[in-house]
Amino acid sequence: RACGPPVVSVTPFKDEAHALELANDSKYGLGAGVWTRDVKRAHRIGRDICAGVFWINAHHRSDPSAPWGGFKDSGIGRENGVDALNEYTAAKKMVVRMAEGKEDWFGDVSSRYS
């Protein structure tokens, strides 16, 4: 379970693949970030890293309407935005037939959608 203040780790890496291997070698995945001048490369890393939030040249900034939550053992579900609403709701369908008279759902195909 994740607890305590955020931790910053600075670790040397050989190449991009090695950096991703190091970053994803954790049972947690709440947030990750990189500081770089190469934003194109940062987007590539962000796509492949297993974290619920990924910052480029920033940390802990988040729009309240954006989903917030982690991957792996860093929590269940999402907070904020529409994703949070979906965590606490479930779709339900109710059908009410208002037509009078007998209905033969299996025999008369035209009665199914009247």
Summary of the structure (lengths in Angstrom):
residues: 114
radius of gyration: 23.9
end to end distance: 53.8
largest distance: 76.8
contacts: 218
relative contact order: 0.14
helix: 27%
strand: 12%
